[in-house]
Structure formats: C-alpha cells, structure tokens
Amino acid sequence: MSARSETAAAPGTGASRQVAAAVSRWLAPVVEHDLGDGPARGRVTGHHLGYVRMLAWETGALRLTRGAGSIARDAGDAVALVIPLHGTVRIAQDGRGACVESGQPALIDLRRAFSVEQRDRARVLVLRLPVHALHVPVAGLRSVTARALTPAGGMAALLATVLPHLERSAPRVPPAVGERLGGIVTELVAALVDELAEQAGRPAQTGRERLVTGIREYIDRHLEDPGLSAERIAAAHLVSVRYLHRLFQGEGVTVGRLIQRRRVEECARELARRGRVSPSVSVVAARWGFGSAAHFSRAFKAVHGYAPQQWLRLADTPATGPGTAGRPAHGTPGSGDTSGAPTGPRQPDGSARTTRTA
C-alpha cells in the first residue's frame, strides 16, 4: 500500500465524533461517549506507511471504547501503539489502566476490549500494526498492554524520538519509502514488545504499587510546575483526592511533603553541581516550583538541616580551610578515599565533593 495522506476531519465543531469515525475506519470500531463538555474544535489525519496505518488527532475531551459487540463484528488482527504528542491520555485494557503523558508510548491490543480517554485537549498519535508482522506470542502482548512506558532508554526512548518526526514528514514520503519505513517501525515495535515481555517476567507489582509508582514518576516530571498539587495529580490519574492521600499513607510521606522534598533535592543538586557559578538561590528555587524565598528556605532547612545560603557556603569551604566545624557530613577514610584524609562535604546525591589543598 502506498504512502498517502488523508484529512479525515477538518477543523470545526463535533470533533470528537469525527475522531471516533476516523478511529473506527483506520484502527478498529469504537463507540464515542459524550463527556458533557460541549463541542470541541479539532483535526484528525491519517497516513499509510505500507501496511502500517498512522492516525493523528487533536481535540478536546474525548472517550472512546471498544467492547465485545464491536469485536464480534470485526476480525481485525492488529495492535496499536499510542503516543500523546501533547497532553495526557488515559488508556485501559485487561483490567488495568495507565495515564499516558506526552512522549510516553503505550500499547493496546485492538482484538480485545479497551478504552481511550482524554479529559482535556490533547494531540495523539496512534499507529496500527498487524499482529502477524510482529511475530510475538499472544501471552507476550497481553502482559505489556495498557502500560505507560517512560522513555528513559531502550526501544521506548527510540520510538518516542522517531515517531513524532515521522508523523510530521509522512505526507511528503514517497510510496516506496513509506513501505520501508512501515517495516522499520514494525521491527522497532516488535523489539519493544520483546523487551517489555522480558521485564514482565520479574515479580509483578500489584495494582496499587503500579499506581503509586506512576504517581511518583508524574510528580518527578512536573516538579517545575508551581501548580502541581494533590488535586491535579488525582485528576491526571482519574482518582479522588481522598483516595490519593490514602495511597500514600502506606508510603510514610504525604503527597505534599513528597513534592516539597523532591523539589528541595533538585534545588540542592543544581546548586551543588554549578557551585560558585550557579544562579542565585532564589532563581533556582523559582525554577523548581517554589513560590517564595521564605518558603524555600524553610523547606530546605527541614530536609538538609541548613538554610540554603549556609549550606552553599559550607559546601564550598575547603576541607582543610577555616570554618570546617559544623559543615555537612564528611566521607570516611577507606571508603573511596585511599589517602585517609577527609573527602569534604557531601553532595545532595551522597557523593563527596572533591577539594583542593594549598
């Protein structure tokens, strides 16, 4: 099949219905559910890359489901790789769900029931690939669907980098090149499934553990946002604020304290890394979401036992120079320092700061 582009929905009202129609035609039959948010403007386009179908949409609140009835009418044998280019999408399949954010790939088996939902405006890219081209067992696919894949490395990182560029260039790709690209993408997705299936062989997390892990990752990705709050985190993961707080009762820290601690840790790491050439403490604090210098100073002292300026001065004091009393903890002889001399103050990440004697 040649590479081509088709505009499935032009900008206008009722975009969610147009997206549902395009998804039903290009991916698998789905049902649109009214979220009661009124009409939205949007656009959806599709491209063929050989036997790979690429669909991209941009619209507001949207919920699509595929149930037993539509599966009975359609014998399609395919999987879908979902990657939000902007915004957040919630997917669910096989009794589990995941909140998939911008740049995160996720897999859906189109042969089984699933749902895709976005509460706010989002731009989403979906690739449909035939299962037989992946050469992976059914059990392997079932173990990796409906999981948000943080692209820290491996195939997930590669796909998160390549696919947005491919989506932008697809309309200009000649047919022969499109067929080759479709084959390359299929091989990458097959490698991703193999990689995830190996990881799935490790002890499985419970649903609660997966949710807590996902929330912690969400917090780390949004530390710089001053508006990060329990309410926003709960909404992004489709749980109530009360349930969110209950989840973290067993973690030994409240959600608010976790956000504050992680921000302080990142501030301390940045200040220590840049040393004397670092920007002002207030600039670093603002960059990591602190609204006031006073709040940051109190939070920093609660974590490290020093006010930020005091901590920075102590960290920059040579180990053999004046003012060494009361500084942050030193390393111990024999633990990576063969000379037996003090290694100087500890960095926020636990590593020793090297010092130079006169």
N, C-alpha and C positions, 0 to 999 in steps of 0.2 A: 504494500500500500504506500502510495506516495506521501511525502510530507506536504501538508496544506494547512491553511488556517481558516477557521470558520467563526464568524461572530454569531454566537447563539443567543445573545441578549444585548440589546442596545441600552444606553442609559435611559432611565425612566422609572416610573413607579411600578410596584409589584415585582421588584427584582427577585425576591425570594421564590416566587412562583416560577420565574424564568430559570433561576438556578436549579430548582427541583426538576424542571423539564429537561434541562441540559444534562444533569447528572443521570436521570433515568435513561436518556438516549445514549450518552457516551460511556457511562460507568456501569450502572445497574439500576433497575427500577426502585424508586424510593417514594415515600409519602411525605409531603410537606405538612408541618404542623404550625398553626398560627400562634405566635408568641404574644400577640396582642400589642405589639409595638407600632402598629401602623405601617403604611407603605414606606419602602426604602428605595433609594436610587442605587443602581449597581450595574455591573457589567460581567459577562461571562464569555470566555473564548475557548476554543478547542483547537488542538493541533494533532496531526498524526505523525508519528515517527516510526515508520514501518508498522509493526503490529502493536506498538505502544501508543496508547491514547493519552494525551496530556490535556487536562482541563484546568482552567484558572478562573476563579470568580472573585469579585469584590462586592460585598453588600453588607447590610446591617444585620440585625438579629435574624437568626435562621435556625431551624431544626428540621433535620431530615432523618427518616427511619426506614429501614428495610426489614420487613417481617416475614413470617412464614408464607403468607399469601403471595407476596411478590416473588419469593424464592421459587415457589411451586410453578409460577408462570414463566420463569426464566432459568435456563440451564447453563447460564454463563459460568465459565470456569476461569476466574481471574482474581487477582488481589489488587489492592490499591495502596500506593504509597502517598501519604498525606503530609504536606509540609506547609504550615502557615508562613506566608511571606511578611505578613503584618497582622498583629492581633493574636487572639487566643481562640482555640477551638477545643471543645470537649468531645472526645470520642468514647464509645462504649461497645464492647463485644465480649462474648463468652463470660459474662458475669463480672467483668472488671471494666474500669474506665480510667481515662487519663486526661489531664489538662495539658494540651499541646500548645506550646508557645512559639513565637516567631523563631524560625531557624531550626526547630526540632522536627525530625522526621518521625512518622508513626505508620504502622501497617494495619490494614483492615482486610480480612478475607471476605470478598464480595459474595461468596457462596453461602454465607451464614448471616443471621440477623445482626444488625449493627445500628448505631445512631451517630449522627454528627450534629453538633450544636454549637452555635456561637451567640453569645449574649450581646455583643457589641460589634461594631463594624470591624471586618477583617478581610484580608486578601489571602486567598488559599490556593495552593497548587496541589493537584492530585494527578497521579499517573496510574493508569490501568495497565496491568501486565498479565498475560496469560499464565496460569499456574504451570502448565506443561513446559513452558520455556524456562522456568526457574529450576526445575529438576530437584525439588525439595520435597520431603515427605509431608503428609498431612499433619502428622503429630508435631513436626518441626514448626509448621506455620501456626498451629493452634497455640503453641507456647509463647509466641512472640507478638501476637496481635494486641492492639489497644494498649500500647506502652509508649509513653513519651521518651524519645531517645535523645539524651543530652549529647550534642556533637562534640565531645571532648577528645575524640580520637577515633581511629578505625573507619569503617565504612560509613557510619552515621555522619561523621565530620566531612568526609569526602562528598557525600550526596548533598549535604546542607550547603556546601560551597558551589558545587557544579550545577545543581538543578535550577536555581534562580537565574543563572546566566543562560542556561539552555532555554528556559521559558521566554526570556527576552529575545533570543536570537531565532527561535523556532520559525517565525513567519518568513525568514529570509533563507532558510536552509533548503538546498536543492533536494529533490526526492531521493536520489541515491544516497546522499549524505545522511538524510533523515533516517533511512532504513539502517544504516550502520550505527548511527547514534542510538537508535532504539535497542539494537543488540547490545551495545556497550552498557546502556542504562540497566538492561535486564541482568547482565552479568554482575553489575555492582549491587543490585538489589538481592540477587541470589547469594552473593558473598555476605551481605548484611544479615540475611536470614540464617546462614550457617554460623556466623559469628554470634548472633543472639541465641541460637539454639544451644551452642556450647555454654554460654553464660547461664542459660536456663537450667543447665544440669547442676548448678550449685544449689545449696539449700534455699528453698523458695521463701520469700518474705510473705507474711500474712497481708491481708488487705489493709489493715491498719498501719503496718510497717511501711508498705508501699506509699500510702497516703502521706505519712509523716516525712518520709524521705523526699517525696515530691514537693511538699511544702517547704522543707528546708532548702531545697535547690531553688525554689521560687524566691524565697527570701534573699538568698545569695545573689540572684540575678537582678534583684530590684533594690538593693541596699542604697543606691544613689538617689532613689526617688523619695523626696521628703513626705510624699503622701502615702507611703507604704504603711498599712495598718492591718489590724486583725480583720476589720470589715472587708477590706479589699482582698486580702488573702482568702477569706472564706468564700467570697463571691467568685473568685477565679477558680476555686476547686469545687464549687457547687455544694457547699456545706454551710450550715448555720454557724454564726459566731460562737454560740454556746457549745456546739459540738467541737469546733476548732480548739477552744480552751480545754475541753475535756480530753482531747487527744494529747495535749502537751502536759497534762497533769502527771502522766507517767514518764515524761522526759526530764523532770527535775528543773524545768525552767518555763516561765510563761512566754507567750508569743512576743509580748512587748519587750521583755528582758532579753530574749534571744536576738531580736532585731537590734537593740541597743548594743549588746555585747559584740555582735558581728561587725557593726559599724565602727566601734572603738578599735577592734582588732585590725580592720583595714586601714583606719587612720594611723594607728601606731606603726603598721608595716610600711605605709607610704612615707611617713616622716623619717623612719629609721633608714629606709632604702636611699632616700635622697640626701640625708644628712644635712650639712650646712647650706646646701644649695636648694633645699626644699622651699616651697612657698610657705607663707605664714600659716600658723596653726589654724587660724580662722578660715582660711581658704580651703585647707584640706578638710576641715570639719564640715564646711558647707558642701563640698564635693560629695561627701559620703552621707548626706541627708540630715545633718544636724541643723536645726533652725536658729540656734543661738549659741554664742561662745560660752555663756554661763552653763547652759545645759550640757554642752560637750565636755567642759571641764569637770563637772560633777560626775558624768558618766565615765570619763576616762579614769578619774581617781578611784572610782568604785571598782574598776576592773584591774588597774595596774598598781594602785596604791600611791600614785604620784599625780600631781597636776601635769597637764601636757608640757608646759614650758619647763617645769622642773625635770620631768622625765627626759626631755630632749637635751637639756644641759648636762645631766648626769651621763646620758648615753654617749655624749661627745667628749667626756673628760677622759684623758689617757689613764690607763690603769696605774701607772707609776707616778702620775702627776698629783697635784694637790686636790683636796676635796673628794677623795675616794670613799670616805666613810658615808654610809647610807645610800650608796648607789645601788642600782639593780643587781641581782644575784650574779656572782662570777661563776665561771666554769671551775671544775675541779681538776687538779693535776692528774695526769694519766688518762683523762677522758678526751682524747683527741689533741692534747697539748703535751708533746713529749718533753718540753723543757721544764714542766712543773710550775711555770710562772702563771699568775692569774691571766685568764683569757679576756678579761674585760667584761662589760655589761652584756647582758643577753638581749638579742633582738626579740621583737614580739613573736617571731615564729620559733623561738627557742634556740636559734643558732648564736654562737658567740661572735661579738663584734671584734674584729682584729684591731690591735692598737700598735702604735709605733713609739718606742722609747728613744730618748735623746742619746 
